[in-house]
Amino acid sequence: MESSFKKKIGHQYNKFQNTIEQTNQNKKYLNYGYSCNLFDSMETRQERLCLSVFNMTEIKPNDIIVDVGFGSGEQDFLLEKNYAFKKLIGFNIAEEQVHYANNRAYMRNLQDKLKFVYGMAEELPDIEACSIDKIFSIECAFYFDRSRFYKRAAEVLKHGGKMVLADISLNNPFGVIRKFNEDFNRFGTISSNKAKWEKYFITKEVKSIRSKTFPGAMIAGIKIINILLRNTLSSEEYREWLKMALYCQGASISLLSGIYRYDLITLEKK
């Protein structure tokens, strides 16, 4: 059953997708990116983060892959361009993004290789047990009910299957603030999240990239403000984007100060 929170997030990202299409952005990534060079474009940073996740996933030609929270699908078309694999199934709770990604796959004659589905991360509907080789999720696990998500991911993965997360959480010393805000509670601390996933997975690697992500969070907020100033949006779209711009600035400060962690996490099904 879809919660009111999930409906709210899905509605928000529907509005984001409408704006992204309206403003004709060439590359429709929705992540903070991986910064290596001061002069990199935001899109270069965002692609680098996606490619880092793909590399850690160790994708093989016969793999069936699940992408949980695929945004506009941009990352999966990047994957198809750079890696050989059998099939990818993406899950998302924003209907506009699902529609857009499927249309794009159809226009590129990739509909048999890239399939985008409306469905929650905790359910991964219509995926059979032990049928998936790899799962990845880029910058969205903090929207999930983590315990249910880890359990369901383990159910659909084959024995020894791999899951890679680009994930934001609270540094352990700041875990106390979870008591005062539901958003922070969903983020969890690295320790509390690890305790949940290790019921089903072996932790292979937790690689901190916090110092590489806070610049992109700051740039993302500035980029959103630029969109708001240059385009005519509905009042609802304007409000949702403004909230996201403020959130991005808060995230950049939290990453810079060490309140937030940002990790690339590699897990293997037990």
C-alpha positions in Angstrom: 0.0 0.0 0.0 1.3 3.4 -0.9 1.7 5.8 2.0 0.8 9.4 2.0 4.5 10.2 2.2 5.2 8.2 -1.0 2.3 9.9 -2.7 3.7 13.3 -1.8 7.2 12.4 -3.1 5.7 11.0 -6.3 3.6 14.1 -6.8 6.7 16.3 -6.2 8.8 14.4 -8.8 5.9 14.5 -11.3 6.2 18.3 -11.1 9.9 18.2 -11.5 9.6 16.1 -14.6 7.1 18.5 -16.1 9.5 21.4 -15.6 12.5 19.5 -16.9 10.6 18.7 -20.1 9.3 22.2 -20.4 12.7 23.8 -20.0 14.3 21.4 -22.6 17.2 20.2 -20.5 19.4 18.0 -22.5 20.5 15.7 -19.7 17.9 15.1 -17.0 20.0 13.7 -14.1 18.7 14.2 -10.6 21.7 13.7 -8.3 24.4 15.7 -6.6 27.2 14.4 -8.8 30.8 13.4 -8.0 33.1 16.4 -8.2 36.7 16.1 -9.2 37.3 19.4 -11.0 36.2 22.9 -10.1 35.3 23.6 -13.7 33.3 20.5 -14.4 29.7 21.0 -15.5 26.9 19.8 -13.3 26.0 17.1 -15.9 29.6 15.9 -15.9 29.6 15.5 -12.2 26.3 13.7 -12.3 27.4 11.3 -15.0 30.6 10.6 -13.0 28.5 9.6 -10.0 26.4 7.2 -12.1 29.4 5.7 -13.7 31.0 5.2 -10.3 28.0 3.2 -9.2 28.0 1.2 -12.4 31.6 0.3 -12.0 31.1 -0.9 -8.4 28.2 -3.0 -9.6 30.5 -5.0 -11.9 27.9 -5.4 -14.6 28.2 -8.4 -16.9 26.6 -9.1 -20.4 24.0 -11.6 -19.1 22.9 -9.6 -16.1 19.3 -8.7 -15.3 19.4 -5.4 -13.4 17.0 -3.5 -11.2 17.4 0.3 -10.8 15.4 1.5 -7.8 14.4 5.2 -8.1 15.5 5.9 -11.7 14.5 9.6 -11.9 14.0 10.5 -15.5 15.8 7.4 -16.6 18.8 9.3 -17.8 21.2 7.1 -15.8 19.8 4.0 -17.4 20.4 5.3 -20.9 23.9 6.2 -19.8 24.3 2.6 -18.6 23.0 1.2 -21.9 25.5 3.3 -23.8 28.5 2.2 -21.8 27.8 -1.4 -20.6 26.6 -4.7 -22.0 23.8 -6.3 -20.1 20.7 -8.4 -20.8 17.9 -6.3 -19.3 17.1 -3.5 -16.9 13.9 -2.9 -15.0 13.5 0.4 -13.3 11.1 1.3 -10.5 9.8 4.7 -9.6 6.8 6.3 -7.8 6.4 9.3 -10.1 4.1 8.3 -13.0 5.3 11.2 -15.2 8.9 9.9 -15.0 7.8 6.3 -15.7 5.9 7.5 -18.8 8.7 9.7 -20.0 11.4 7.0 -19.6 9.3 4.3 -21.4 8.6 6.7 -24.3 12.3 7.5 -24.6 13.1 3.8 -24.6 10.5 3.2 -27.3 11.8 6.0 -29.5 15.3 4.5 -29.3 14.0 0.9 -29.9 15.2 -0.1 -26.5 11.8 -1.1 -25.1 12.8 -4.8 -24.8 16.0 -4.0 -22.9 14.9 -1.0 -20.7 11.6 -1.3 -18.9 10.3 1.3 -16.5 7.6 0.5 -14.0 5.5 2.3 -11.5 6.2 0.6 -8.1 7.6 1.1 -4.7 11.1 0.1 -3.7 9.8 -1.9 -0.8 7.6 -4.0 -3.1 9.4 -4.3 -6.5 6.2 -5.7 -7.9 6.1 -8.7 -10.2 9.8 -9.5 -9.8 10.3 -13.2 -9.0 12.4 -14.4 -6.1 16.1 -15.0 -6.9 15.7 -13.7 -10.5 17.9 -10.5 -10.4 21.7 -10.3 -10.8 22.3 -6.7 -9.7 20.5 -3.9 -8.1 21.5 -0.3 -7.8 19.9 2.8 -6.3 21.4 6.3 -6.8 20.6 8.9 -4.1 17.1 7.9 -3.1 17.3 5.2 -0.4 16.5 7.9 2.2 13.0 7.9 0.8 12.5 4.2 1.5 11.4 2.2 4.4 14.9 0.8 4.7 14.1 -2.5 6.6 11.5 -3.5 4.0 13.6 -2.4 1.1 16.6 -4.4 2.1 14.5 -7.5 2.8 12.7 -7.2 -0.6 16.0 -6.5 -2.5 17.5 -9.7 -1.0 14.4 -11.7 -2.0 14.7 -10.8 -5.6 18.5 -11.1 -5.9 20.1 -14.4 -6.9 22.4 -16.0 -4.3 25.6 -13.9 -4.2 23.8 -11.1 -6.2 25.1 -7.6 -5.6 23.5 -4.3 -4.6 25.2 -0.9 -4.8 23.8 2.2 -3.2 24.8 5.8 -3.5 23.4 6.8 -0.2 23.1 9.7 2.2 22.8 9.1 6.0 23.6 10.8 9.2 27.0 10.6 10.8 26.7 8.5 14.0 27.2 11.4 16.4 24.2 13.2 15.0 21.9 10.3 15.2 20.1 11.9 18.2 18.4 14.4 15.9 16.3 11.6 14.3 14.0 11.8 17.3 12.9 15.3 16.4 12.4 15.0 12.6 10.9 12.2 10.5 13.0 13.1 7.5 16.2 12.5 9.5 14.7 9.3 10.8 14.4 8.0 7.3 18.1 8.9 6.6 19.2 6.8 9.5 22.8 6.6 10.7 25.4 4.5 8.9 25.4 2.2 12.0 21.6 1.8 12.1 21.3 1.3 8.4 24.1 -1.3 8.4 22.4 -3.2 11.2 19.3 -3.4 9.0 21.0 -4.5 5.7 23.3 -7.0 7.4 20.3 -9.2 8.2 20.3 -10.0 4.5 23.6 -8.8 3.0 27.3 -9.1 3.5 29.0 -5.6 3.5 31.7 -5.6 0.9 32.6 -1.9 0.9 31.5 1.4 2.3 33.4 4.2 0.5 32.9 7.8 1.6 32.5 10.3 -1.1 31.2 13.1 1.1 33.9 15.6 0.0 33.1 14.9 -3.6 29.4 15.5 -3.3 28.8 18.7 -1.3 29.9 21.0 -4.2 27.3 19.4 -6.5 24.6 19.8 -3.8 25.4 23.5 -3.7 25.5 23.9 -7.5 22.2 22.0 -7.8 20.5 24.5 -5.5 21.9 27.4 -7.6 20.9 25.7 -10.8 17.3 25.4 -9.6 17.1 29.1 -8.7 18.3 29.9 -12.2 15.5 27.7 -13.6 13.0 29.6 -11.5 14.2 33.0 -12.6 14.4 32.1 -16.3 11.1 30.2 -16.8 7.4 30.7 -16.2 6.1 27.9 -14.0 2.9 27.1 -12.3 2.7 28.2 -8.7 2.8 24.6 -7.6 5.9 23.8 -9.7 7.5 27.0 -8.4 6.8 26.0 -4.8 8.1 22.4 -5.2 11.3 23.6 -6.9 11.9 26.3 -4.3 11.6 23.7 -1.5 14.1 21.5 -3.4 16.6 24.4 -3.9 16.5 25.1 -0.1 16.9 21.4 0.6 19.9 21.2 -1.7 21.6 24.1 0.1 20.9 22.5 3.5 22.3 19.2 2.2 25.5 21.0 0.9 26.0 22.5 4.4 25.3 19.2 6.1 27.7 17.4 3.9 30.4 20.0 4.2 30.1 20.1 8.0 30.0 16.3 8.4 26.4 16.1 9.7 25.6 14.0 6.6 27.6 11.1 5.2 27.5 10.2 1.5 28.7 6.7 0.8 29.0 4.3 -2.1 27.9 1.0 -0.5 28.5 -2.4 -2.0 26.5 -5.3 -0.6 26.3 -9.0 -1.5 23.3 -11.2 -0.8 24.0 -13.8 1.9 
